[in-house]
Amino acid sequence: MFNVVKAFGSIFSTQGYSTANNYVNTNFNYFNEEAVVDESIYPNQTGRVRFQGSWWPARCDRQITLTPGDTVYVIGVDSITLLVSLTPAD
């Protein structure tokens, strides 16, 4: 079952890295877990995924389009937006 306190508590950790415009938290407790695209994710835009029984805004920093039904992996979080990839992070 999804634990909101566990998920959001980790968002405010001090570990992470900076991108051009945002701080990205890499201490997310669900790192490399699967999600399913629910609403297309276009390059440089936010879409939506189904993750841990609820819908989350999601973004992929690669120049690809992810379509509904695609399985993706959570590789980070930026505020409440999940960062996803087609492959798990190393």
HUQUIMO-V161650 format. One line per field, one symbol per residue. phi: phi as a letter, one per 30 degrees, with the letter a starting at -180 (. if undefined). A space follows every 50 residues. Layout:
# HUQUIMO-V161650
phi=???
This chain:
# HUQUIMO-V161650
phi=.dcddddddddcdddlbccebbdcdccddceiddbbdcbecceibccbbc bhibcbdbbcdcdbcccejddbcdclbbiccdcbbdbddd
